[in-house]
């Protein structure tokens, strides 16, 4: 068998898209709690003041807070060995700045981890999955403020100490490399902008660009400090990073397109990977900062911190690929997870314009493993689709099965190539709110949740055809597809 016997099959979620109960039991507001719903053609807007007459998808999401037992039992029924989830920072420290944690928040996650244990599921916990407490965003302009590092480290220490006997696998920041892109300002870095601005912002002044890379640097330092502390608290912890996997092909064999594709891959993937895996900024960062007139506010001692806080494994999301070109006449865009590029004429796309490229996953795995040679894990992969109930009252999502099947097949090939792959957690195993559009219509799950784009529905759960298919995949350790 290509997959190791202890391969971590499972699924992935994020608290702000899944948990709900945004203001219950002492939880404070997070940045996503200020972001409205949208559609594929209508951008999500964010509000500095929460408007009671506006729909905010994260406020209830799909109510995992009150359905965690049912959901985890369903995951256990599928045979999950791993459940990737995130702790909502503002459920533990409501503004991010309290001296003592919220006991009811700590208690909730104890109950979640206990339910996982009953189902023989290993939790994989992301400490920060686009869930910065609003109080820190408002006071410090998000991660721009150096003080936020210490608040994060305190939060991380609390989690490590509280759950040291319940959680082995941890991730520090979700898709940290999104902070290297202009669109990463609000969602991933929690930086303030103008009221009612779109969640994704692209145009920046020099100061805003400097602030963004300073904020990213502060996350690097915070991650490194957390990794070191985590290993001191429990040497058995395995702590990884998490990258939004971005694979861009040259649009033509023009040498300029080849170089552009290499540069794109470097900044989209290796830039953050190098800092977190190798423990220092890569050689090409200096020129990138120079060419783009970027000044990063680093402090003495940061280099030592980065070198001492390298991660144990590299995890990433992979959904689609795209192309890059230096020819301004080539401008047909393709969609993608946070990052996008030019349309590839050889690929088909999902309903949301994300190009389906299973072979690209093998390419990505080989490239990254060849560079770092530490264990890799695919912690997000899946197909967002408008699942509709069939005449027999069931959800026949053969298109999702086909998508996942092809990606698992290429994972097998990568393992045969020699890649050390430790696990696979498919994204949105239970239907949840889309981060990019705020929709429920864009569904990923094996499990249907009765909830629509306007917040209607009773939250009941139903198994889709893919539920039974994935159960067989896990039972056979990936042999029966």
N, C-alpha and C positions, 0 to 999 in steps of 0.2 A: 504494500500500500504506500502511495506517495506521501500521504499525510501522517504525521507522527501520531502515536496512540493517544497522547494527551492533548491533541489538537483542540483548541478552544472554539468550538462551534457555538454560535449564538446570535444575538441581535443587539441593536444599539438604539438609544434614545437620548434626549436632552431634557433637563427639567423644565426649561422655559417653554418648550414645545409640547410637553407631555404631562407635567405634574399638576398644574392648576393650583387651586387653593392659594391664590397669590397673596392674600392678606389674612390668612387664618393662623391661629396658634402662634402669634408673635412674629410671623414673617414680615419683613419689610419689602418695599418695592425694589425691583431690579430694573436695569435699563430696558430689557424687553417688555416690561410691564407698561412702559410709556410708548410702545410702538403699535400703531394701528394695523388692522388687516388690510390686505390689498389683493391684487390679482396679477396674472401674468402680464397684463397691459397697464395696470394701475399701480404705481409705486406705493410702498408702505411709508407712511409719514410718522414722525415721532413728535410727541408733545411734551413740553417741559412740565405742564400741569395736566394731570389725568382728568379727562372730561367724562363725567358720568353718563353723558349722552352718546358716547363713542364706543365702538366695539374694539376691545383689545384682546386678541386671540389667546395670549398667554395667561390671562386672568383665570380662565377655567381650563384651557387647553382640552385634554381628553380625560381630565380628572383622575390621573393615576393616584393622587393623594388618597382618594377614597376607594380605589379599585386595585390597589397594589397586590392584595392577596390573590384576587382573581387573575390578574395579568401574569403574575409570577408563576402561578399554578399552571396556566396555559403554556407558558414557556417551558415549564417542567414536563408537561405532556408532550411537547415537541422533542424533548430530550436535550434542551439547551445545556451546555457545559459552562457558558459564560453569558453574563448580561452586562453590557456596557451601559452605564447610566451616569448622570452627573448629580452632584450635590448642589443644591441651590444656595449659594453663598449667603444671600440675604435671609434664608431661613435659619441659618446658624448665627450670623451677625447681621441684624436687620438693616442697619445703615452701613455696616462694614467697620464702624469705628467704636463699637461697644467694648468695654473691658472684659465682660463675661459673655459666653455664648448663650443663646436661647435654648433652654433645656428641652422644650417641646420639639424644637427642630432636631436636636440631637436624637431624641427618642424616636422620632419618625423613621430616621434612617436605620436605627437599630432594628426596628420592626421589619424594614425592607430587607436588611441583610439576613435576619433570622429566617424570613420566608425563602430567601434564596438558598440558605443552607438546607432547609427542609426539602428543597427540590434538587439538591446536589448541584447547585449553580454557583460558579465563582463570579462575584461581582468584579467588574472592571470600572473603576470610578474616576471620572473626570472632575477635577477640582473646579475648573473654570470653563464652562461651556457657554460663552456669550451671556453670562449671568452676573455681571458686575453690579453690586448694590448701587442703587440710585444715589444714595448719600455720598458715596465716593466720587461718582461721576459729576455730581453737582459741585462739590467742594473743591475737587482737585483737577477738574477737566479730564476725568478718567485717568488712564494710565500715564498721562503726561506728568502728573504729580509724583515726585520721588517717594513721598510718604506712603503711597499706595503699596509699595513693595513690602513695607513692614506690616501693613494690615493684612496683606495676602499671606505672608509668612506665618502670622499668628493664626489665621484661619486654617492654613494647611497643617500647622502643628496640632491644632485642636482636632482636626479630622484624623490625622495619623495616630494620635494618642488615644482618641475615643474609639477608633475602629481597628486598632492594630491587630486584634485577634479575629477580625471578621472579614477584612479585605486584604488581599495580597497584591493585586494588580492596580496600579494607579496611572493616570495621565495628568499632567499639570495643566496645560492650556489646550483647548480645542482649536484646531486649524490656526495655529499661531501665525502662520505665514500670511494669513489674510491681512494682518497688520502692515505688511509690506506693500499693500495695494491701497490706493486712495479710497476704495469702497469700504475699507475696513475700519473707518473712523468711528462710527457709532456702534455697530454691532459688536465688534471684537475688542475695541479699545475703550468704548464707553465715553468717547470725547464729545463735548458739547458742540452744538452748531446753532443755527437759527431755528426758532420754533417752527414746527410744521415742515421742516426740511425732509426730503426723502431719506429713508434709512441708509441707502447706498448713495454716497456722495463721491463725485469724481474730480471736480475742479477744486484746486487748492492754491492758496498763496504760498510763498516760500515759508512763512512762519508756520502755517498749518502743516506743511510737509515736514519741517523740522520737528514739530511737536509730535507728529505721527511716528517718526522713526525713533524719537526719544521715548515715546510711550512703548514702542516695540522693544527697545533696549531694556526698559524697566521690567517688562515681562520676562525677558531673557534672564535678568538678574534674579527676579523673584522665583522663577522656575528652578534655577540652579541652587538657590538657597534652600528651596523646599526639598529638592532631591537629596541634598546632603543631610538635612534634618531627618527626612524620612528614613534614610538608611541608618542613621544613628538610633532612631526609635525602634526600628525593627529591621535588622540586616536581611531578613527574608523578603522584604518588600521588593517588587519589581516595578520600577517607575519609568514610564516612557514619555516621549513627546507625541504630538499629533499634528500632522501636516495635511493641508488640503491638496491632495495629489493633483498635479496639473501637468498633463502631457501634451506638448505642442509639436506637431510635425512641420518641417519646412514645406511650404506650399508648392515649391518647385525645386529642382536641383541647382538653381542659381546659387553659387557660393554665398552670396549675401543672405539668402534665405536660410541656408544651413547655419551660418553664424548667428543669425537672429534667433533661430530655434534653440541653439545652444545657450545663448544668453538668456533667453526666456526661461528655459528649464533651470538654469543656475539661480536666477532671482526668485522664481516661483517655488522652488523646492529645496535646492541645496543651501541657499542663503541661511534659512532658519535651521535646516538640518545640521549644517556645519557647526553653527554656534552651540546647538544643544547636544550633538553627538561627539564632535571633536573638541568642543570647549573653547572655541575662539572664532572670531569673524574670519570669513574666507578671504583669500588674497584679492579677489575681484571686487570686494565691497568698497575698498578705498577708491577705486576709479569710479564705481557707480555713484558714490557719494559726491565725488568731485564733479563728474559730468552732469549730475542733477542738482548741484548746488545745495547739498544737504549737510546740515550741521547737527550732530547728535550729542546731546548733553550726557556725556559719560563722566564717571567719577573715579578717582584713584582707588585702586583695589578691585574694580569691577572685573578686570581681566583674570585675576586670581579666583574670584568667585565663579566665573564662567568655567574655568578650567577644573574646578573642584566639584562642580555639580552636573556632570554629564549623565545622560539617561542610559537606562539598561536596554531599552528596545525602541525601535522606531515604528510608530503606527501612523496610518494615513487613511484618508477617504479617497475613493476612486469611483467616479460615475461616468465620465465621458472624456473625450479628447477633442482637440481642435487643431487648426493650422495657423502658422504665422507667415507673413510675407512683407517684403520691403517695397512691393509694388503698390502705390496708392490706389491703383485702379481695381485691385482685388479687395473688395469691401463687404462681401456677403457674410454676415455674422452668424455664429452658432452660439446657442445657449450653453450654460454650464453651471456647476456648483460654485457660486461666488466669482470664479474666474471663467472667462470665456475667450473665444478667439474667432478665427475664420472658419467657415464651413468646409468640411472635407467632402469632396464629391464622391468618395468611395464608401461613405458610411450613411446608414439610415439614422433617423433621430426619433426621440420620444415625442409625445404630444406637447411637451414644453420646450422642444427644440434642442434637447441634450443629445449629442451624437453618441450612438451605441458602438463601443469599440472594445470588445473583450480582449482582443490581442494586445491592445495597449496596456492592459493590466500586467501581462507577462513582461512587456518591455519595461514598464515602470519598476516592477519588482526586481528585475535583473539589474537595472541601472543603479537603483538605490542600494541593493545588497552589495553590488560590486564596489560601491564607494565606501560603505561603512562596515560591512561584515559583522553586523549585530542582528539579533532576531528581528524580524519584521512581523507586523500584524495589520491586516486589512480590517479596520474598525468601522468603516462605512462603505456600503456599496448597495445599490438598489435601483429600482425603476419606479419613478413617480407616475401614476396613471389615474385616470378618472374611472375607478372601478364602479360598475353598475350591476345591480341585482338582475339576475337572469329570470326567465319566465318560471323556473322551478323554485325561485326564491333564494337561490344560492349565488355565491360569487365565484365565477369560473375565470380565474386570472392566469390562463395559460401563457399569456405574453410575459408575465412576471417570472413564471417558472423558466421559460426559455431564456430570458435575460440572465437570471441567476445561474442557470445551468452552464451557459457558455462561459461566464466569468469564473466559475469554479473549475471548469475544464482547463482554462488557461492558468489558473493557480496551480493545478497539478503539474502542468508543463514547467512552470517556474521552479517548483520543488524538484522536479527531475533535473532541471538545469543546475541545481545545487543551492538554491535559495533556502535559507533557514526561516520558514514561515511558521509562526506559532499559533495563529488563529484567524478567525473570520467572523465578524459580527455584522450581519446585514443591517442596513439602516432602516429605522422606522418599523421594527418588527410588529409593533402595534401601531395602527394608524395614528398619526399625530399632526400637529400644525406645521405647515411648511415654513421654514425660516425665511426663505427668499420672498415669498408672496403672501404669507400669512393665511393661506387657504387650507381648508380641509379637503377640498376637491382633489388635490394632488396627493394621492395616497400611495404609501409604500408597503403597508403591512401584510403579514400573514393573517392578521386578526383585524377584522373590520370594527370600527367604532361608529356608533350612530351619532354623528355630529356633522353639521354642515358649515358652509362659509360664513353664515350669519349668526352662528352660535346656537342654532336650534338642534334638538335631539336629546335623547335620554341616556346617552353614553353606553348603551348596552353593547356587548361584544359578540362577534360571530366569527367562526372559522372560515377562511377562504380555502380554495383548493390548494393553494401554495402551502398552507399550514400542514397538510398531510404529506405533501411532497417533501418539505424540508425535514419532517420527522424521519422519513426514510433515508434522506441524505445523511443525517446525523447518525442514525442507527448503523449505517454501512460505512461510516467514517469517510464519506465522500465517494464511495464506489458506485452506489446506485443513484444515478442522476436521471 
